[in-house]
Amino acid sequence: MVPATQERTRWIRVGSSLDPDNDRAVEEALQPLLQAGKPKLVLLFASATHDLECVASRLADAFGEDVVIGCSTAGELAPDRSSLGGLTLWALGGEGFTVSLGMGQGGPEGLRQAANEAAHCLDRLERRAHTVLVLLADGLCGDQVEVVRGAYDVAGVEVPLVGGCAGDDLAMQRTHQVFGRRLLRQSVVAAAISSDAPLGIGVSHCWEPRSAPMLVTASTGTEVISLDDRPALDVLLEAFEAPEDVRTNAEIFTSWVTTRPLGIRRRDRIEIRYVAGADFTRRSLKTIAEVPQGGLAHLMQGDGHSVLEATQQACEMAAQALEGQPMQGLLLFDCVARRSVLAEDRIVEEVQRINSVRGDLPVGGFYTYGEIARTRGAGGFHNQTLVALALA
């Protein structure tokens, strides 16, 4: 059981289970939440091996369907562990919070409209001193950058965005989103949270540029065709002196390129774009989010050490943004591509890094197919990045 926060009028609780049986898993994960009282928000993060519609119905029966949103995952985060095939519930309640939920139904090209509709939950929110919009989106539907754009159209510069894109245990077939009792696809669900106390956001990837910035001379959607007027695939292979099997085998290339993403140059930062594959005929790179033509891009590189450094840095950044007030708990959105870089013993070390910041406070989240964090400036969609939301 996860302990309640120190202040009795405000609480965050996290419950989790690794039991493959759907009913037993829900029962186990529910226990810490049931002891806390009526929540104002319950976030459900569960492996696609679970019956998410059944789980959502159980949560709605327990707390009301007006407090539940969630999604399928590529792994789950809970106190003291990182899991695959599990179920995590993250909930908040008590005084000092107000919450409003929203959803939008899109299509293969409709994520912007879906996010826009979901973000209108801000219109119904009783505003307090600090507000954030949490977004959970289909992870295999269109260009994920459109989720940020659609939500920003409503939230504007005043309300920061955080969240992640749903997974399906790396099957890459379909993901699901949960809204109340409803199981959705090609959608965006949202929770607008407003708090009397500060909310802190931390974002870090710790990938380092391997190249000088290059002009994206040709791209279309999520395909990068050329960098500095040369085929993008050739540029990447030559820069990293790729071995012969990487140059000729698509499966080997996809595994090899996991630690060699692209970095999109923004005014105040570099946003990471995961390279999901290559077209060996067109000599282009395939990403899961837009790399804008005419922008600047770096070839990036990292390893297990940099992944762990980013974990601690993001959590510390979120905690430090609480204006000196004690942290009540953490909500994490961690890229599954970061997890794949770590051997099993180093995944344990990642959990230890999180624990070094959160202490014995509640923490939960999931492994995503893309992360959302917009606090300022352009952009706000990330890959191979950890996004942390701390609540005071």
C-alpha positions in Angstrom: 0.0 0.0 0.0 1.2 3.5 -0.9 1.1 5.9 2.1 -1.2 8.9 2.0 0.4 12.3 1.6 1.3 14.2 4.8 -1.5 16.7 4.5 -4.7 15.0 5.2 -6.9 17.4 3.2 -5.1 16.7 0.0 -4.0 13.3 -1.2 -2.5 11.3 -4.0 -2.7 7.5 -4.0 -1.3 4.9 -6.4 -2.3 1.2 -6.6 -0.9 -1.4 -8.9 -0.9 -5.1 -9.7 1.1 -7.6 -11.8 -1.6 -10.3 -11.5 -2.5 -11.4 -15.1 -6.0 -12.1 -14.0 -8.2 -9.1 -14.7 -10.5 -9.2 -11.7 -7.7 -10.0 -9.2 -5.5 -7.2 -10.7 -8.3 -4.6 -10.3 -9.1 -5.7 -6.8 -5.4 -5.4 -5.7 -4.8 -2.1 -7.4 -8.0 -0.6 -6.0 -7.2 -1.2 -2.3 -5.0 1.9 -1.7 -7.6 4.1 -3.4 -10.6 2.8 -1.6 -9.0 3.6 1.7 -8.5 7.3 0.7 -12.1 8.3 0.0 -13.8 9.7 -3.1 -11.2 10.7 -5.7 -11.5 13.7 -8.0 -9.5 12.0 -10.7 -8.4 8.4 -11.4 -5.9 7.7 -14.1 -5.8 4.1 -15.4 -2.7 2.8 -17.1 -2.9 -0.9 -18.1 -1.3 -3.4 -20.4 -3.3 -4.3 -23.5 -3.4 -7.9 -22.1 -6.0 -6.6 -19.6 -9.7 -6.1 -20.5 -9.6 -2.3 -20.3 -13.4 -2.0 -20.8 -14.0 -4.3 -17.9 -11.4 -2.5 -15.7 -12.9 0.9 -16.6 -16.4 -0.3 -15.7 -15.1 -1.6 -12.3 -13.6 1.8 -11.6 -16.7 3.6 -12.6 -18.8 1.4 -10.3 -16.4 2.3 -7.5 -16.0 6.0 -8.0 -18.3 7.2 -10.7 -17.5 7.4 -14.4 -17.0 11.2 -14.2 -13.6 10.8 -12.7 -11.9 8.1 -14.8 -9.7 8.4 -17.9 -6.8 6.2 -19.0 -5.1 4.3 -21.8 -3.3 1.1 -22.8 0.4 1.1 -22.2 3.8 -0.2 -23.3 4.7 -0.8 -19.6 3.7 0.7 -16.3 5.4 2.6 -13.5 4.4 2.2 -9.9 6.1 2.7 -6.5 9.3 0.7 -6.4 8.9 -1.0 -9.7 8.7 -0.8 -13.5 6.6 -3.5 -15.1 5.3 -5.0 -18.3 1.8 -6.5 -18.5 0.6 -4.8 -15.3 -1.9 -2.3 -14.2 -1.4 1.0 -12.4 -4.0 3.4 -10.9 -3.1 7.0 -10.0 -5.6 9.1 -8.1 -5.9 12.4 -6.4 -8.5 13.9 -4.1 -9.3 16.0 -1.1 -9.4 19.8 -0.8 -7.4 22.2 -2.9 -8.0 20.4 -6.3 -10.6 20.8 -9.0 -10.7 18.6 -12.0 -12.6 18.5 -15.3 -12.5 15.7 -17.9 -12.8 15.9 -21.7 -12.5 13.7 -24.8 -12.3 14.1 -28.5 -12.8 11.5 -31.2 -10.5 11.8 -34.2 -9.4 9.6 -37.1 -6.2 8.8 -38.8 -5.7 12.4 -39.7 -7.9 13.9 -37.0 -5.8 14.1 -33.8 -5.7 17.9 -33.8 -9.5 18.1 -33.8 -9.7 15.4 -31.2 -7.2 17.2 -28.9 -9.0 20.5 -29.4 -12.3 18.9 -28.3 -10.8 17.2 -25.3 -9.0 20.4 -24.2 -12.4 22.2 -23.9 -12.7 20.6 -20.5 -10.8 23.7 -19.5 -13.9 25.7 -20.2 -15.7 23.8 -17.4 -12.9 23.9 -14.9 -13.2 25.9 -11.7 -9.8 27.7 -11.9 -7.4 28.0 -8.9 -3.9 29.4 -8.7 -2.2 26.7 -10.7 -3.5 24.7 -13.7 -2.3 21.9 -16.0 -3.9 19.9 -18.8 -3.0 16.2 -18.9 -3.5 14.5 -22.3 -3.6 10.9 -23.2 -3.7 10.2 -27.0 -3.8 7.3 -29.4 -0.2 6.4 -30.0 -0.6 4.9 -33.5 -2.9 7.4 -35.2 -1.6 10.2 -37.4 1.1 12.7 -36.5 1.3 13.1 -32.7 2.5 16.7 -33.0 -1.1 17.5 -33.9 -2.2 16.6 -30.3 -0.1 19.4 -28.9 -1.3 21.9 -31.6 -5.0 21.0 -31.0 -4.8 21.4 -27.3 -2.7 24.5 -27.5 -5.4 26.2 -29.6 -7.6 26.0 -26.5 -5.1 26.2 -23.6 -3.0 29.0 -25.0 0.2 30.1 -23.4 -1.2 30.2 -19.8 -1.9 26.5 -19.3 1.0 24.0 -19.6 0.4 20.6 -21.3 1.7 17.2 -20.1 0.9 13.7 -21.1 1.7 10.7 -23.2 0.6 8.6 -26.2 -0.9 5.2 -25.5 0.9 2.0 -26.2 0.1 -1.7 -26.9 3.0 -3.6 -25.5 5.0 -2.8 -28.6 2.7 -4.9 -30.8 2.2 -1.7 -32.9 -1.3 -2.7 -33.9 -3.8 -0.5 -32.0 -4.0 1.4 -28.8 -7.0 2.3 -26.6 -8.1 5.3 -24.5 -10.5 5.2 -21.6 -13.2 7.8 -20.8 -15.5 6.9 -18.0 -16.8 3.4 -19.0 -16.0 3.9 -22.7 -13.1 2.2 -24.5 -12.0 4.4 -27.5 -9.5 4.4 -30.4 -8.2 7.2 -32.5 -9.1 9.6 -29.7 -7.6 12.0 -27.1 -8.8 12.1 -23.5 -7.9 14.9 -21.1 -7.9 15.9 -17.4 -7.7 19.6 -16.5 -6.3 19.9 -13.0 -6.4 23.1 -11.0 -4.7 23.4 -7.6 -4.3 25.9 -4.8 -0.7 24.7 -4.5 2.1 24.7 -7.2 2.4 22.2 -10.0 5.9 21.4 -11.3 6.9 20.0 -14.7 10.2 18.4 -15.5 11.4 17.4 -19.0 14.7 15.7 -19.8 16.2 13.4 -22.4 20.0 13.8 -22.0 20.7 12.8 -25.6 23.7 14.7 -26.9 24.3 16.2 -30.5 26.6 14.1 -32.6 26.5 16.5 -35.5 26.3 20.2 -36.2 22.8 21.4 -37.0 21.7 20.4 -40.5 18.9 21.8 -42.6 15.9 19.5 -43.2 15.9 20.1 -46.9 13.0 17.7 -47.7 10.5 16.0 -45.4 6.8 15.1 -45.6 4.9 14.3 -42.5 6.8 11.7 -40.6 9.3 10.9 -43.4 12.7 12.7 -43.4 13.9 12.6 -47.0 17.0 14.7 -47.0 19.4 16.6 -44.7 21.6 19.3 -46.2 20.4 18.1 -49.6 21.7 14.5 -49.1 19.6 11.4 -48.5 18.8 11.4 -44.8 19.5 7.7 -44.3 22.9 8.0 -45.9 23.8 11.0 -43.7 22.9 9.0 -40.5 24.7 5.8 -41.6 27.9 7.6 -42.5 28.0 9.9 -39.4 27.8 6.8 -37.1 30.0 4.6 -39.3 27.3 2.0 -39.3 28.3 -1.7 -39.8 27.3 -3.5 -43.0 24.4 -5.4 -41.5 22.8 -2.2 -40.3 23.1 -0.8 -43.8 21.3 -3.7 -45.4 18.9 -5.2 -42.9 15.8 -3.2 -41.9 15.3 -5.1 -38.6 18.9 -4.7 -37.5 18.8 -1.1 -38.5 15.7 -0.4 -36.3 17.3 -1.9 -33.3 20.6 -0.1 -33.9 19.1 3.3 -34.4 17.2 3.3 -31.0 20.2 5.1 -29.4 20.6 7.5 -32.4 17.5 9.7 -32.6 17.1 13.0 -34.4 17.0 16.2 -32.5 14.8 19.1 -33.6 16.3 22.5 -32.8 14.0 24.8 -31.0 14.9 28.3 -29.7 15.5 27.2 -26.2 16.0 23.4 -26.4 16.3 20.3 -28.6 13.3 18.0 -29.0 13.9 14.4 -29.7 12.4 12.5 -32.6 12.5 8.7 -32.5 13.7 7.1 -35.7 11.3 4.2 -36.1 12.8 2.8 -39.3 14.1 3.6 -42.8 13.1 3.2 -46.5 16.1 1.6 -48.0 14.9 2.4 -51.5 14.1 6.1 -51.0 17.0 6.4 -48.6 14.8 8.2 -46.1 14.2 8.0 -42.4 10.8 7.2 -40.8 9.9 9.0 -37.5 6.7 8.8 -35.4 6.2 12.6 -35.4 6.8 15.5 -37.8 10.2 16.7 -38.6 9.4 20.0 -40.3 11.0 20.8 -43.6 13.1 23.9 -43.4 13.9 23.3 -39.7 17.3 22.4 -38.2 18.1 18.9 -37.0 20.9 17.2 -35.2 22.0 13.6 -35.2 21.8 12.6 -31.5 23.4 9.8 -29.4 23.0 8.4 -25.9 23.3 5.3 -23.8 22.0 3.7 -20.6 23.9 6.2 -18.5 22.3 9.2 -20.3 18.8 7.6 -19.9 19.3 7.3 -16.2 20.7 10.9 -15.9 17.6 12.2 -17.7 15.3 10.3 -15.3 16.8 11.9 -12.2 17.0 15.3 -13.9 13.4 15.4 -15.0 12.1 14.4 -11.5 14.4 16.9 -9.7 13.3 19.6 -12.2 9.6 18.9 -11.4 10.2 18.9 -7.6 12.2 22.1 -7.7 9.4 23.9 -9.6 7.1 23.6 -6.6 8.3 27.0 -5.2 9.7 25.4 -2.0 6.5 23.6 -1.0 6.7 19.9 -0.2 5.9 17.5 -2.9 2.7 15.3 -2.6 3.4 12.9 -5.4 4.7 12.4 -9.0 3.0 11.5 -12.3 5.4 10.2 -15.0 5.3 9.7 -18.7 8.3 7.7 -19.8 9.2 6.7 -23.4 9.3 3.0 -24.1 12.3 3.5 -26.3 14.2 4.7 -23.3 13.2 1.6 -21.4 14.5 -0.6 -24.3 17.9 1.0 -24.0 18.3 -0.3 -20.4 19.2 -3.8 -19.4 17.0 -5.3 -16.6 19.4 -4.4 -13.9 19.5 -0.8 -15.1 15.7 -0.6 -15.2 15.9 -1.3 -11.5 18.4 1.6 -11.3 15.9 3.9 -13.0 13.3 3.1 -10.3 16.0 3.9 -7.7 16.7 7.2 -9.4 13.0 8.1 -9.2 12.8 7.0 -5.6 15.8 9.2 -4.7 13.7 12.2 -5.6 10.2 11.2 -4.5 11.2 9.4 -1.2 8.2 7.5 0.1 5.6 9.7 -1.7 3.2 8.2 -4.3 4.5 7.9 -7.9 2.9 6.3 -11.0 2.8 6.5 -14.7 3.3 4.6 -17.9 5.7 3.9 -20.8 4.5 5.8 -23.8 4.7 6.0 -27.6 5.5 9.7 -27.3 5.5 12.3 -24.6 3.8 15.7 -24.3 5.2 18.6 -22.4 4.6 22.2 -23.4 5.5 24.9 -20.8 6.8 27.6 -23.1 7.8 28.3 -26.7 7.0 26.3 -29.8 6.6 22.5 -29.9 5.9 20.3 -27.0 5.9 16.8 -28.4 8.8 14.6 -27.5 10.3 11.1 -28.0 12.8 9.2 -25.9 12.2 11.7 -23.1 10.9 11.6 -19.5 8.1 14.0 -18.5 7.4 14.4 -14.8 4.5 16.3 -13.2 5.0 17.0 -9.4 2.1 18.2 -7.3 2.6 20.2 -4.0 
